């Protein structure tokens, strides 16, 4: 049986201590995407002075993650939107809408 942390009931090995904010690269780390998100959220909560001021956290996280996700997939597919939409599980129209929303429609020209 896993040892649980009494403060929130999560297994102790799941909890990551807050770390100093640094440039983080999954390429140079053996950290999983899940671990990176857990660490980022732990850092975010450690930096928040008043939890009552937090609202729309889901939208905040999505807005912070979606643009770099789209950029990474476009880079991986050499800007091929059809392949990118397939990888993301989005139809091409939805991908185009999201690219426009994040100012990435001309992504191929900026690389």
Secondary structure, DSSP 8 states (H G I E B T S, - for coil): ---B-TTT--BGGG-----------STT----HHHHHHHHHHHHHHH-S-GGG---HHHHHHHHHHHHHHHHHHHHTTT-HHHHHHHHT--HHHHHHHHHHTT-TTHHHH-
